[in-house]
Amino acid sequence: MTHGYRAFIEDLPADRRAEFHDRVLALRAKDLVLRRVTGVWSGRKPGFGAA
């Protein structure tokens, strides 16, 4: 478990943590990968690539 993922789980209130645990255990074997939407940020250094 990554530190961020572990912190997310540990920061849940006790009742929500229990619910999360129960719902993960109820997943079918092929669904054990947790999926979430993540934004991708892109940027460019000012002046980089200027002619």
FILOKOL-832305 format. One record per residue: residue in three letters; x, y, z of N, C-alpha, C, O in turn; residue number from 1. Coordinates in Angstrom, 3 decimals, m for minus. Layout:
FILOKOL-832305
+------+----------+----------+----------+----------+----------+----------+----------+----------+----------+----------+----------+----------+-----+
| code |     n.xx |     n.yy |     n.zz |    ca.xx |    ca.yy |    ca.zz |     c.xx |     c.yy |     c.zz |     o.xx |     o.yy |     o.zz | pos |
+------+----------+----------+----------+----------+----------+----------+----------+----------+----------+----------+----------+----------+-----+
|  ALA |        X |        Y |        Z |        X |        Y |        Z |        X |        Y |        Z |        X |        Y |        Z | NUM |
...
+------+----------+----------+----------+----------+----------+----------+----------+----------+----------+----------+----------+----------+-----+
end
This chain:
FILOKOL-832305
+------+----------+----------+----------+----------+----------+----------+----------+----------+----------+----------+----------+----------+-----+
| code |     n.xx |     n.yy |     n.zz |    ca.xx |    ca.yy |    ca.zz |     c.xx |     c.yy |     c.zz |     o.xx |     o.yy |     o.zz | pos |
+------+----------+----------+----------+----------+----------+----------+----------+----------+----------+----------+----------+----------+-----+
|  MET |    0.843 |   m1.173 |    0.000 |    0.000 |    0.000 |    0.000 |    0.892 |    1.242 |    0.000 |    1.864 |    1.303 |    0.752 |   1 |
|  THR |    0.572 |    2.222 |   m0.829 |    1.346 |    3.456 |   m0.819 |    1.025 |    4.242 |    0.445 |    0.012 |    3.986 |    1.095 |   2 |
|  HIS |    1.875 |    5.188 |    0.794 |    1.622 |    5.997 |    1.986 |    0.333 |    6.800 |    1.849 |   m0.445 |    6.904 |    2.797 |   3 |
|  GLY |    0.113 |    7.367 |    0.665 |   m1.090 |    8.161 |    0.442 |   m2.355 |    7.334 |    0.545 |   m3.344 |    7.771 |    1.134 |   4 |
|  TYR |   m2.325 |    6.117 |   m0.036 |   m3.492 |    5.248 |    0.017 |   m3.752 |    4.810 |    1.453 |   m4.896 |    4.789 |    1.906 |   5 |
|  ARG |   m2.694 |    4.465 |    2.159 |   m2.845 |    4.048 |    3.558 |   m3.396 |    5.194 |    4.392 |   m4.266 |    4.980 |    5.236 |   6 |
|  ALA |   m2.901 |    6.414 |    4.169 |   m3.390 |    7.579 |    4.913 |   m4.864 |    7.820 |    4.620 |   m5.629 |    8.158 |    5.524 |   7 |
|  PHE |   m5.272 |    7.646 |    3.352 |   m6.677 |    7.806 |    2.990 |   m7.545 |    6.849 |    3.792 |   m8.560 |    7.255 |    4.358 |   8 |
|  ILE |   m7.148 |    5.572 |    3.845 |   m7.920 |    4.560 |    4.559 |   m7.945 |    4.868 |    6.056 |   m8.998 |    4.798 |    6.690 |   9 |
|  GLU |   m6.798 |    5.205 |    6.612 |   m6.720 |    5.451 |    8.051 |   m7.462 |    6.715 |    8.477 |   m7.887 |    6.821 |    9.627 |  10 |
|  ASP |   m7.622 |    7.676 |    7.564 |   m8.321 |    8.919 |    7.892 |   m9.840 |    8.802 |    7.809 |  m10.557 |    9.711 |    8.227 |  11 |
|  LEU |  m10.333 |    7.687 |    7.271 |  m11.784 |    7.512 |    7.213 |  m12.339 |    7.344 |    8.630 |  m11.682 |    6.747 |    9.484 |  12 |
|  PRO |  m13.540 |    7.864 |    8.884 |  m14.181 |    7.591 |   10.175 |  m14.380 |    6.078 |   10.322 |  m14.487 |    5.374 |    9.318 |  13 |
|  ALA |  m14.429 |    5.582 |   11.531 |  m14.485 |    4.141 |   11.792 |  m15.628 |    3.454 |   11.047 |  m15.439 |    2.367 |   10.501 |  14 |
|  ASP |  m16.803 |    4.069 |   11.016 |  m17.934 |    3.425 |   10.345 |  m17.711 |    3.348 |    8.832 |  m18.077 |    2.352 |    8.208 |  15 |
|  ARG |  m17.115 |    4.389 |    8.233 |  m16.852 |    4.393 |    6.791 |  m15.719 |    3.427 |    6.454 |  m15.745 |    2.787 |    5.403 |  16 |
|  ARG |  m14.726 |    3.316 |    7.338 |  m13.626 |    2.375 |    7.120 |  m14.163 |    0.943 |    7.114 |  m13.759 |    0.131 |    6.281 |  17 |
|  ALA |  m15.070 |    0.632 |    8.042 |  m15.682 |   m0.701 |    8.082 |  m16.503 |   m0.955 |    6.817 |  m16.471 |   m2.052 |    6.261 |  18 |
|  GLU |  m17.237 |    0.066 |    6.367 |  m18.023 |   m0.065 |    5.136 |  m17.101 |   m0.311 |    3.936 |  m17.379 |   m1.172 |    3.101 |  19 |
|  PHE |  m16.009 |    0.446 |    3.856 |  m15.042 |    0.290 |    2.767 |  m14.479 |   m1.136 |    2.764 |  m14.408 |   m1.784 |    1.721 |  20 |
|  HIS |  m14.088 |   m1.604 |    3.934 |  m13.538 |   m2.945 |    4.079 |  m14.542 |   m3.993 |    3.598 |  m14.185 |   m4.887 |    2.830 |  21 |
|  ASP |  m15.785 |   m3.888 |    4.043 |  m16.820 |   m4.844 |    3.648 |  m17.075 |   m4.816 |    2.148 |  m17.264 |   m5.861 |    1.524 |  22 |
|  ARG |  m17.080 |   m3.621 |    1.574 |  m17.349 |   m3.512 |    0.140 |  m16.197 |   m4.065 |   m0.693 |  m16.433 |   m4.663 |   m1.743 |  23 |
|  VAL |  m14.951 |   m3.877 |   m0.244 |  m13.810 |   m4.445 |   m0.967 |  m13.869 |   m5.970 |   m0.913 |  m13.618 |   m6.632 |   m1.920 |  24 |
|  LEU |  m14.198 |   m6.533 |    0.246 |  m14.277 |   m7.983 |    0.364 |  m15.415 |   m8.565 |   m0.468 |  m15.356 |   m9.728 |   m0.866 |  25 |
|  ALA |  m16.449 |   m7.769 |   m0.736 |  m17.591 |   m8.234 |   m1.517 |  m17.336 |   m8.203 |   m3.021 |  m18.138 |   m8.736 |   m3.789 |  26 |
|  LEU |  m16.235 |   m7.589 |   m3.456 |  m15.922 |   m7.518 |   m4.881 |  m15.629 |   m8.913 |   m5.435 |  m15.072 |   m9.764 |   m4.742 |  27 |
|  ARG |  m16.010 |   m9.132 |   m6.681 |  m15.655 |  m10.383 |   m7.340 |  m14.144 |  m10.394 |   m7.556 |  m13.506 |   m9.341 |   m7.589 |  28 |
|  ALA |  m13.584 |  m11.577 |   m7.700 |  m12.126 |  m11.723 |   m7.822 |  m11.551 |  m10.864 |   m8.936 |  m10.471 |  m10.299 |   m8.768 |  29 |
|  LYS |  m12.245 |  m10.747 |  m10.082 |  m11.700 |   m9.968 |  m11.190 |  m11.812 |   m8.455 |  m10.962 |  m11.218 |   m7.676 |  m11.708 |  30 |
|  ASP |  m12.560 |   m8.035 |   m9.946 |  m12.769 |   m6.611 |   m9.677 |  m11.917 |   m6.094 |   m8.515 |  m12.196 |   m5.015 |   m7.993 |  31 |
|  LEU |  m10.903 |   m6.822 |   m8.105 |  m10.131 |   m6.410 |   m6.930 |   m9.223 |   m5.219 |   m7.185 |   m8.630 |   m4.692 |   m6.243 |  32 |
|  VAL |   m9.096 |   m4.780 |   m8.436 |   m8.323 |   m3.585 |   m8.728 |   m9.239 |   m2.380 |   m8.536 |  m10.268 |   m2.259 |   m9.201 |  33 |
|  LEU |   m8.860 |   m1.503 |   m7.632 |   m9.663 |   m0.302 |   m7.399 |   m9.356 |    0.706 |   m8.489 |   m8.193 |    0.995 |   m8.769 |  34 |
|  ARG |  m10.384 |    1.232 |   m9.093 |  m10.212 |    2.202 |  m10.168 |  m10.718 |    3.558 |   m9.709 |  m11.740 |    3.654 |   m9.030 |  35 |
|  ARG |  m10.004 |    4.590 |  m10.079 |  m10.441 |    5.942 |   m9.743 |  m10.020 |    6.886 |  m10.856 |   m9.047 |    6.637 |  m11.568 |  36 |
|  VAL |  m10.756 |    7.956 |  m10.995 |  m10.464 |    8.949 |  m12.016 |   m9.384 |    9.886 |  m11.481 |   m9.456 |   10.350 |  m10.343 |  37 |
|  THR |   m8.392 |   10.154 |  m12.310 |   m7.290 |   11.034 |  m11.926 |   m7.037 |   12.025 |  m13.056 |   m6.928 |   11.646 |  m14.223 |  38 |
|  GLY |   m6.947 |   13.276 |  m12.696 |   m6.612 |   14.296 |  m13.684 |   m5.126 |   14.292 |  m13.975 |   m4.318 |   13.943 |  m13.114 |  39 |
|  VAL |   m4.770 |   14.673 |  m15.170 |   m3.358 |   14.758 |  m15.553 |   m3.036 |   16.227 |  m15.819 |   m3.678 |   16.872 |  m16.648 |  40 |
|  TRP |   m2.048 |   16.741 |  m15.119 |   m1.631 |   18.132 |  m15.280 |   m0.447 |   18.180 |  m16.222 |    0.451 |   17.341 |  m16.154 |  41 |
|  SER |   m0.452 |   19.145 |  m17.080 |    0.647 |   19.307 |  m18.014 |    1.061 |   20.776 |  m18.001 |    0.213 |   21.663 |  m17.905 |  42 |
|  GLY |    2.324 |   21.022 |  m18.097 |    2.801 |   22.406 |  m18.092 |    4.062 |   22.548 |  m18.904 |    4.663 |   21.565 |  m19.337 |  43 |
|  ARG |    4.449 |   23.784 |  m19.102 |    5.646 |   24.072 |  m19.880 |    6.388 |   25.195 |  m19.161 |    5.774 |   26.145 |  m18.676 |  44 |
|  LYS |    7.678 |   25.081 |  m19.099 |    8.505 |   26.098 |  m18.481 |    8.426 |   27.362 |  m19.334 |    8.597 |   27.285 |  m20.551 |  45 |
|  PRO |    8.169 |   28.534 |  m18.722 |    8.086 |   29.769 |  m19.511 |    9.377 |   30.000 |  m20.302 |   10.478 |   29.882 |  m19.764 |  46 |
|  GLY |    9.224 |   30.326 |  m21.560 |   10.361 |   30.611 |  m22.411 |   10.990 |   29.359 |  m23.024 |   11.858 |   29.465 |  m23.891 |  47 |
|  PHE |   10.569 |   28.198 |  m22.590 |   11.124 |   26.954 |  m23.139 |   10.581 |   26.736 |  m24.551 |    9.372 |   26.793 |  m24.774 |  48 |
|  GLY |   11.453 |   26.494 |  m25.468 |   11.053 |   26.250 |  m26.846 |   10.835 |   27.521 |  m27.655 |   10.465 |   27.446 |  m28.827 |  49 |
|  ALA |   11.060 |   28.696 |  m27.050 |   10.900 |   29.962 |  m27.798 |   12.057 |   30.128 |  m28.766 |   13.207 |   29.821 |  m28.452 |  50 |
|  ALA |   11.734 |   30.609 |  m29.922 |   12.771 |   30.774 |  m30.950 |   13.545 |   32.074 |  m30.753 |   14.455 |   32.374 |  m31.526 |  51 |
+------+----------+----------+----------+----------+----------+----------+----------+----------+----------+----------+----------+----------+-----+
end
